[in-house]
Amino acid sequence: MAPRKHVTLTLDQKIEIIKLIENGQNYGMIAEKYGIGKSTVGDIKKNKEKIMKFVSTTERGPGTRKTLKQPENLVLENALLIWFMQQRRRHIPISGEIICEHFLFFISP
C-alpha cells in the first residue's frame, strides 16, 4: 500500500473540523473525510484556541491561509502594508524591488 499523500489544510477547513468535533463527530470519520490522520484531528482540537484566536485577529478572516505565522515585526509590517495600499489606490505599479527599497527606508534610523 502506498503511503498517504501529505495534506495541508486551510484555516477554513480547520475551523470546520473544530465544529465537527464540537458536534461530537467521530475522529475517524473526520480524518477520512479530509484525508488526514486521526492524530492530526487531535492536534487541531488541541490547537483550537490558537486557531480561533488567530482567525479572530485577522482582518479578512481565514481565507485560504494555511499557517498561523505572524510577522516578526508587526509595526513594520503594518507600515509597509499601509504604504503598499496607498500606492495601489494611486494606481502606481509596485515591484518587489520597490517594496524592498521601502522596507529598507522604514528600518533605517
DSSP file (Angstrom, degrees, kcal/mol; ACC not computed):
  #  RESIDUE AA STRUCTURE BP1 BP2  ACC     N-H-->O    O-->H-N    N-H-->O    O-->H-N    TCO  KAPPA ALPHA  PHI   PSI    X-CA   Y-CA   Z-CA
    1    1 A M              0   0    0      0, 0.0     3,-0.1     0, 0.0     0, 0.0   0.000 360.0 360.0 360.0 134.6    0.0    0.0    0.0
    2    2 A A        -     0   0    0      1,-0.1     3,-0.1     3,-0.0     2,-0.0  -0.447 360.0-100.4 -74.5 147.4    1.3    3.4   -0.9
    3    3 A P        -     0   0    0      0, 0.0    -1,-0.1     0, 0.0     2,-0.1  -0.329  45.9 -93.9 -66.9 152.4    1.8    6.0    1.8
    4    4 A R        -     0   0    0      1,-0.1     2,-0.1    -3,-0.1     3,-0.1  -0.386  43.9-108.1 -67.2 142.2   -0.9    8.6    2.2
    5    5 A K        -     0   0    0      1,-0.1     2,-0.2    -3,-0.1    -1,-0.1  -0.442  38.2-100.1 -71.3 143.3   -0.2   11.9    0.4
    6    6 A H        -     0   0    0     -2,-0.1     2,-0.5    30,-0.0    -1,-0.1  -0.463  41.0-162.2 -65.6 129.5    0.7   14.9    2.6
    7    7 A V        -     0   0    0     -2,-0.2     2,-0.6    28,-0.1    -1,-0.0  -0.968   9.5-163.9-119.4 127.5   -2.4   17.1    3.1
    8    8 A T        -     0   0    0     -2,-0.5     2,-0.2    28,-0.0    -2,-0.0  -0.954  16.7-148.4-110.6 118.8   -2.2   20.7    4.3
    9    9 A L        -     0   0    0     -2,-0.6     2,-0.1    57,-0.1    -2,-0.0  -0.567  10.2-125.0 -87.3 147.3   -5.5   22.1    5.5
   10   10 A T     >  -     0   0    0     -2,-0.2     4,-2.0     1,-0.1    56,-0.3  -0.408  30.3-107.8 -78.7 165.9   -6.6   25.7    5.2
   11   11 A L  H  > S+     0   0    0     54,-2.8     4,-2.3    51,-0.3     5,-0.2   0.855 121.3  58.2 -64.4 -33.4   -7.7   27.5    8.3
   12   12 A D  H  > S+     0   0    0     51,-0.6     4,-2.2    53,-0.3    -1,-0.2   0.929 107.0  47.1 -58.9 -45.4  -11.3   27.4    7.0
   13   13 A Q  H  > S+     0   0    0      1,-0.2     4,-2.3     2,-0.2    -2,-0.2   0.886 109.9  53.1 -65.1 -38.5  -11.0   23.6    6.9
   14   14 A K  H  X S+     0   0    0     -4,-2.0     4,-2.3     2,-0.2    -1,-0.2   0.889 108.5  50.1 -64.3 -38.2   -9.5   23.5   10.4
   15   15 A I  H  X S+     0   0    0     -4,-2.3     4,-2.3     2,-0.2    -2,-0.2   0.909 109.1  51.8 -65.3 -41.5  -12.4   25.6   11.7
   16   16 A E  H  X S+     0   0    0     -4,-2.2     4,-2.2     1,-0.2    -2,-0.2   0.912 109.7  50.0 -59.0 -42.4  -14.9   23.2   10.0
   17   17 A I  H  X S+     0   0    0     -4,-2.3     4,-2.5     2,-0.2    -2,-0.2   0.904 108.1  52.6 -63.9 -41.9  -13.1   20.3   11.8
   18   18 A I  H  X S+     0   0    0     -4,-2.3     4,-2.4     1,-0.2    -1,-0.2   0.912 109.8  49.2 -60.0 -42.3  -13.3   22.1   15.1
   19   19 A K  H  X S+     0   0    0     -4,-2.3     4,-1.6     2,-0.2    -1,-0.2   0.897 110.2  50.7 -64.7 -39.9  -17.1   22.5   14.6
   20   20 A L  H  <>S+     0   0    0     -4,-2.2     5,-2.6     2,-0.2    -2,-0.2   0.904 110.5  49.3 -64.1 -40.5  -17.4   18.8   13.7
   21   21 A I  H ><5S+     0   0    0     -4,-2.5     3,-1.7     1,-0.2    -2,-0.2   0.922 109.7  51.5 -62.9 -44.3  -15.5   17.8   16.9
   22   22 A E  H 3<5S+     0   0    0     -4,-2.4    -1,-0.2     1,-0.3    -2,-0.2   0.804 106.0  55.7 -63.9 -28.8  -17.7   20.1   19.0
   23   23 A N  T 3<5S-     0   0    0     -4,-1.6    -1,-0.3    -5,-0.2    -2,-0.2   0.412 123.8-105.4 -84.0   2.7  -20.8   18.4   17.4
   24   24 A G  T < 5 +     0   0    0     -3,-1.7    -3,-0.2     1,-0.2    -2,-0.1   0.653  60.3 165.1  87.2  16.1  -19.5   15.0   18.6
   25   25 A Q      < -     0   0    0     -5,-2.6    -1,-0.2    -6,-0.2     2,-0.2  -0.382  44.7-101.9 -66.8 145.1  -18.3   13.7   15.2
   26   26 A N     >  -     0   0    0      1,-0.1     4,-2.1    -2,-0.1     3,-0.2  -0.452  20.7-133.3 -68.9 135.5  -16.0   10.7   15.3
   27   27 A Y  H  > S+     0   0    0      1,-0.2     4,-2.8     2,-0.2     5,-0.2   0.883 106.0  54.9 -57.4 -40.4  -12.3   11.4   14.8
   28   28 A G  H  > S+     0   0    0      1,-0.2     4,-2.2     2,-0.2    -1,-0.2   0.888 108.1  47.5 -62.4 -40.7  -12.0    8.6   12.3
   29   29 A M  H  > S+     0   0    0      2,-0.2     4,-2.3    -3,-0.2    -1,-0.2   0.896 113.1  48.4 -68.4 -39.9  -14.9    9.9   10.1
   30   30 A I  H  X S+     0   0    0     -4,-2.1     4,-2.0     2,-0.2    -2,-0.2   0.935 111.4  50.4 -64.0 -45.4  -13.4   13.4   10.2
   31   31 A A  H  X>S+     0   0    0     -4,-2.8     5,-2.3     1,-0.2     4,-1.0   0.905 112.2  47.1 -59.6 -43.0  -10.0   12.1    9.3
   32   32 A E  H  <5S+     0   0    0     -4,-2.2     3,-0.3     3,-0.2    -1,-0.2   0.905 109.5  53.6 -66.2 -41.6  -11.4   10.1    6.4
   33   33 A K  H  <5S+     0   0    0     -4,-2.3    -1,-0.2     1,-0.2    -2,-0.2   0.886 119.1  33.6 -60.9 -40.4  -13.4   13.0    5.1
   34   34 A Y  H  <5S-     0   0    0     -4,-2.0    -1,-0.2    -5,-0.1    -2,-0.2   0.460 108.6-117.9 -98.2  -2.2  -10.4   15.3    4.9
   35   35 A G  T  <5S+     0   0    0     -4,-1.0     2,-0.2    -3,-0.3    -3,-0.2   0.854  74.1 118.8  70.5  35.2   -7.8   12.7    4.0
   36   36 A I      < -     0   0    0     -5,-2.3    -1,-0.2    -6,-0.2     2,-0.1  -0.747  66.7 -92.0-124.6 172.2   -5.8   13.2    7.2
   37   37 A G     >  -     0   0    0     -2,-0.2     4,-1.5     1,-0.1     3,-0.3  -0.446  30.3-117.0 -83.6 159.7   -4.8   11.1   10.1
   38   38 A K  H  > S+     0   0    0      1,-0.2     4,-2.1     2,-0.2     5,-0.1   0.867 116.4  57.3 -62.1 -36.0   -6.7   10.8   13.4
   39   39 A S  H  > S+     0   0    0      1,-0.2     4,-2.3     2,-0.2    -1,-0.2   0.840 102.0  55.5 -65.8 -30.8   -3.8   12.2   15.3
   40   40 A T  H  > S+     0   0    0     -3,-0.3     4,-2.3     2,-0.2    -1,-0.2   0.892 105.4  51.8 -66.7 -39.1   -4.0   15.3   13.0
   41   41 A V  H  X S+     0   0    0     -4,-1.5     4,-2.1     1,-0.2    -2,-0.2   0.920 110.5  49.0 -61.5 -43.0   -7.6   15.8   14.0
   42   42 A G  H  X S+     0   0    0     -4,-2.1     4,-2.5     1,-0.2    -2,-0.2   0.883 109.0  52.5 -63.1 -39.2   -6.5   15.6   17.7
   43   43 A D  H  X S+     0   0    0     -4,-2.3     4,-2.0     2,-0.2    -1,-0.2   0.891 108.0  51.1 -63.6 -39.5   -3.8   18.1   17.0
   44   44 A I  H  < S+     0   0    0     -4,-2.3    -2,-0.2     2,-0.2    -1,-0.2   0.917 111.1  48.1 -64.1 -42.5   -6.3   20.5   15.5
   45   45 A K  H >< S+     0   0    0     -4,-2.1     3,-1.4     1,-0.2     4,-0.3   0.916 110.8  51.3 -62.7 -42.0   -8.5   20.1   18.6
   46   46 A K  H 3< S+     0   0    0     -4,-2.5     3,-0.4     1,-0.3    -1,-0.2   0.853 114.2  43.6 -63.4 -35.5   -5.5   20.7   20.9
   47   47 A N  T 3X S+     0   0    0     -4,-2.0     4,-2.5     1,-0.2    -1,-0.3   0.185  79.5 116.2 -95.4  16.2   -4.6   23.9   19.0
   48   48 A K  H <> S+     0   0    0     -3,-1.4     4,-2.8     1,-0.2     5,-0.3   0.894  74.0  50.2 -52.3 -48.1   -8.3   25.1   18.8
   49   49 A E  H  > S+     0   0    0     -3,-0.4     4,-2.4    -4,-0.3    -1,-0.2   0.915 111.8  47.4 -61.5 -44.4   -7.6   28.2   21.0
   50   50 A K  H  > S+     0   0    0      2,-0.2     4,-2.5     1,-0.2    -1,-0.2   0.923 114.0  47.7 -62.0 -44.9   -4.6   29.3   18.9
   51   51 A I  H  X S+     0   0    0     -4,-2.5     4,-2.5     1,-0.2    -2,-0.2   0.942 114.2  45.1 -63.0 -49.1   -6.5   28.8   15.6
   52   52 A M  H  X S+     0   0    0     -4,-2.8     4,-2.1    -5,-0.2    -1,-0.2   0.883 113.8  49.9 -65.7 -38.3   -9.6   30.6   16.8
   53   53 A K  H  X S+     0   0    0     -4,-2.4     4,-1.3    -5,-0.3    -1,-0.2   0.924 111.8  48.1 -65.5 -43.9   -7.6   33.5   18.2
   54   54 A F  H  X S+     0   0    0     -4,-2.5     4,-1.0     1,-0.2     3,-0.4   0.925 112.6  48.2 -62.4 -45.1   -5.6   33.9   15.0
   55   55 A V  H  < S+     0   0    0     -4,-2.5     3,-0.5     1,-0.2     6,-0.2   0.881 110.1  52.2 -64.6 -38.2   -8.7   33.8   12.8
   56   56 A S  H  < S+     0   0    0     -4,-2.1    -1,-0.2     1,-0.2    -2,-0.2   0.763 110.5  48.7 -71.1 -23.4  -10.4   36.4   15.0
   57   57 A T  H  < S+     0   0    0     -4,-1.3     2,-0.3    -3,-0.4    -1,-0.2   0.595  89.9  94.5 -92.9 -10.7   -7.5   38.8   14.8
   58   58 A T  S >< S-     0   0    0     -4,-1.0     3,-0.7    -3,-0.5    -4,-0.0  -0.626  71.6-139.1 -82.6 141.5   -7.0   38.7   11.1
   59   59 A E  T 3  S+     0   0    0     -2,-0.3    -1,-0.1     1,-0.2    -4,-0.0   0.883  98.7  34.8 -66.5 -41.0   -8.8   41.4    9.1
   60   60 A R  T 3  S-     0   0    0      1,-0.3     3,-0.3     2,-0.1    -1,-0.2   0.250 109.9-117.9-102.5  12.6  -10.0   39.3    6.2
   61   61 A G    <   -     0   0    0     -3,-0.7    -1,-0.3    -6,-0.2    -2,-0.1  -0.237  53.5 -48.4  77.0-172.7  -10.8   36.1    8.1
   62   62 A P  S >  S+     0   0    0      0, 0.0     3,-2.0     0, 0.0   -51,-0.3   0.843  73.1 163.0 -70.2 -34.5   -9.0   32.8    7.4
   63   63 A G  T 3  S-     0   0    0     -3,-0.3   -51,-0.6     1,-0.3   -52,-0.0  -0.253  73.6 -31.7  52.9-131.5   -9.4   32.8    3.6
   64   64 A T  T 3  S+     0   0    0    -53,-0.1    -1,-0.3   -54,-0.1     0, 0.0   0.237  97.1 135.6-104.8  12.4   -7.1   30.3    2.1
   65   65 A R    <   -     0   0    0     -3,-2.0   -54,-2.8     1,-0.1   -53,-0.3  -0.250  31.7-175.1 -59.6 147.9   -4.3   30.7    4.7
   66   66 A K        +     0   0    0    -56,-0.3     2,-0.3   -55,-0.1    -1,-0.1   0.534  60.0  54.3-120.4 -14.7   -2.8   27.5    5.9
   67   67 A T        -     0   0    0      2,-0.1   -56,-0.1     1,-0.0    -1,-0.0  -0.792  64.0-140.0-122.9 164.8   -0.4   28.7    8.6
   68   68 A L        +     0   0    0     -2,-0.3     2,-0.1    -3,-0.1    -1,-0.0   0.152  51.0 144.2-104.7  17.0   -0.6   30.8   11.8
   69   69 A K        -     0   0    0      1,-0.0    -2,-0.1     0, 0.0     0, 0.0  -0.338  32.6-159.5 -66.4 134.0    2.7   32.6   11.3
   70   70 A Q        -     0   0    0     -2,-0.1    -2,-0.1     1,-0.1    -1,-0.0  -0.789  29.9 -96.8-104.7 153.3    2.8   36.2   12.4
   71   71 A P        -     0   0    0      0, 0.0     3,-0.3     0, 0.0    -1,-0.1  -0.366  26.9-126.4 -66.8 152.0    5.4   38.7   11.1
   72   72 A E  S    S+     0   0    0      1,-0.3     2,-0.6     2,-0.1    -2,-0.0   0.886 105.0  33.9 -66.0 -38.9    8.4   39.2   13.3
   73   73 A N     >  -     0   0    0      1,-0.2     4,-2.4     2,-0.0    -1,-0.3  -0.851  69.3-179.5-121.4  93.6    7.9   43.0   13.4
   74   74 A L  H  > S+     0   0    0     -2,-0.6     4,-2.5    -3,-0.3     5,-0.2   0.855  81.1  53.7 -64.3 -37.6    4.2   43.7   13.3
   75   75 A V  H  > S+     0   0    0      2,-0.2     4,-2.3     1,-0.2    -1,-0.2   0.932 111.7  45.1 -63.4 -46.2    4.6   47.5   13.3
   76   76 A L  H  > S+     0   0    0      2,-0.2     4,-2.5     1,-0.2     5,-0.2   0.909 112.4  52.2 -63.1 -42.8    7.0   47.4   10.3
   77   77 A E  H  X S+     0   0    0     -4,-2.4     4,-2.2     1,-0.2    -2,-0.2   0.916 111.0  46.8 -60.1 -44.6    4.7   45.0    8.5
   78   78 A N  H  X S+     0   0    0     -4,-2.5     4,-2.6     2,-0.2    -1,-0.2   0.892 111.2  51.4 -66.3 -40.0    1.7   47.3    9.1
   79   79 A A  H  X S+     0   0    0     -4,-2.3     4,-2.3     1,-0.2    -2,-0.2   0.923 112.2  46.5 -62.3 -43.9    3.6   50.4    7.9
   80   80 A L  H  X S+     0   0    0     -4,-2.5     4,-2.6     2,-0.2    -2,-0.2   0.880 112.2  51.2 -66.1 -38.2    4.7   48.6    4.8
   81   81 A L  H  X S+     0   0    0     -4,-2.2     4,-2.7    -5,-0.2    -2,-0.2   0.917 109.7  49.3 -65.2 -43.8    1.1   47.4    4.1
   82   82 A I  H  X S+     0   0    0     -4,-2.6     4,-2.2     2,-0.2    -2,-0.2   0.932 112.9  47.3 -61.4 -45.8   -0.3   50.9    4.6
   83   83 A W  H  X S+     0   0    0     -4,-2.3     4,-2.3     1,-0.2    -2,-0.2   0.930 112.2  50.7 -59.6 -45.5    2.3   52.3    2.1
   84   84 A F  H  X S+     0   0    0     -4,-2.6     4,-2.2     1,-0.2    -2,-0.2   0.920 110.6  48.1 -59.3 -46.1    1.6   49.5   -0.3
   85   85 A M  H  X S+     0   0    0     -4,-2.7     4,-2.1     1,-0.2    -1,-0.2   0.870 109.7  53.1 -65.9 -36.2   -2.2   50.1   -0.2
   86   86 A Q  H  X S+     0   0    0     -4,-2.2     4,-1.3     2,-0.2    -1,-0.2   0.918 110.1  48.1 -62.7 -43.1   -1.7   53.8   -0.7
   87   87 A Q  H  <>S+     0   0    0     -4,-2.3     5,-2.5     1,-0.2    -2,-0.2   0.894 110.7  50.7 -65.1 -39.8    0.4   53.2   -3.8
   88   88 A R  H ><5S+     0   0    0     -4,-2.2     3,-1.4     1,-0.2    -1,-0.2   0.878 106.1  55.2 -67.4 -36.8   -2.2   50.7   -5.2
   89   89 A R  H 3<5S+     0   0    0     -4,-2.1    -1,-0.2     1,-0.3    -2,-0.2   0.828 107.9  50.0 -63.7 -30.4   -5.0   53.2   -4.7
   90   90 A R  T 3<5S-     0   0    0     -4,-1.3    -1,-0.3    -5,-0.1    -2,-0.2   0.411 115.8-120.2 -85.7   1.7   -3.0   55.7   -6.8
   91   91 A H  T < 5 +     0   0    0     -3,-1.4    -3,-0.2     1,-0.2    -2,-0.1   0.827  58.3 156.0  61.4  34.9   -2.6   53.0   -9.5
   92   92 A I      < -     0   0    0     -5,-2.5    -1,-0.2    -6,-0.1    -2,-0.1  -0.816  45.2-121.3 -91.2 124.0    1.2   53.1   -9.1
   93   93 A P        -     0   0    0      0, 0.0     2,-0.4     0, 0.0    -5,-0.0  -0.409  28.6-159.6 -66.7 140.1    2.9   49.9  -10.2
   94   94 A I        -     0   0    0     -2,-0.1     2,-0.2     4,-0.0   -10,-0.0  -0.982   7.0-168.9-127.0 128.8    4.9   48.2   -7.5
   95   95 A S     >  -     0   0    0     -2,-0.4     4,-2.0     1,-0.1     5,-0.2  -0.632  39.4-105.4-106.7 170.2    7.7   45.7   -8.0
   96   96 A G  H  > S+     0   0    0     -2,-0.2     4,-2.3     1,-0.2     5,-0.1   0.858 121.3  56.2 -60.6 -35.9    9.4   43.5   -5.5
   97   97 A E  H  > S+     0   0    0      2,-0.2     4,-2.1     1,-0.2    -1,-0.2   0.902 106.2  49.1 -64.6 -41.9   12.5   45.8   -5.8
   98   98 A I  H  > S+     0   0    0      2,-0.2     4,-2.2     1,-0.2    -1,-0.2   0.900 110.1  51.5 -65.3 -40.5   10.5   48.9   -4.9
   99   99 A I  H  X S+     0   0    0     -4,-2.0     4,-2.2     1,-0.2    -2,-0.2   0.919 109.5  50.3 -62.0 -42.9    9.0   47.1   -1.8
  100  100 A C  H  X S+     0   0    0     -4,-2.3     4,-2.3     2,-0.2    -2,-0.2   0.894 108.8  52.3 -62.2 -40.3   12.5   46.1   -0.7
  101  101 A E  H  X S+     0   0    0     -4,-2.1     4,-1.9     1,-0.2    -1,-0.2   0.917 111.8  45.5 -61.9 -43.4   13.7   49.7   -1.1
  102  102 A H  H  X S+     0   0    0     -4,-2.2     4,-2.5     2,-0.2    -1,-0.2   0.844 109.0  56.2 -71.1 -32.0   10.8   51.0    1.1
  103  103 A F  H  X S+     0   0    0     -4,-2.2     4,-1.8     2,-0.2    -2,-0.2   0.946 109.2  46.4 -60.0 -47.8   11.4   48.3    3.6
  104  104 A L  H  X S+     0   0    0     -4,-2.3     4,-1.1     1,-0.2    -2,-0.2   0.861 110.9  53.4 -63.5 -35.4   15.0   49.5    4.0
  105  105 A F  H  < S+     0   0    0     -4,-1.9     3,-0.3     1,-0.2    -1,-0.2   0.918 108.8  49.3 -63.8 -43.4   13.7   53.1    4.2
  106  106 A F  H  < S+     0   0    0     -4,-2.5    -2,-0.2     1,-0.2    -1,-0.2   0.828 114.2  44.4 -67.3 -32.1   11.3   52.1    7.1
  107  107 A I  H  < S+     0   0    0     -4,-1.8    -1,-0.2    -5,-0.2    -2,-0.2   0.623  89.4 102.9 -89.9 -11.6   14.0   50.3    9.1
  108  108 A S     <        0   0    0     -4,-1.1    -3,-0.0    -3,-0.3    -4,-0.0  -0.460 360.0 360.0 -72.5 143.7   16.7   52.9    8.6
  109  109 A P              0   0    0      0, 0.0    -1,-0.1     0, 0.0    -4,-0.1   0.484 360.0 360.0 -72.2 360.0   17.3   55.1   11.7
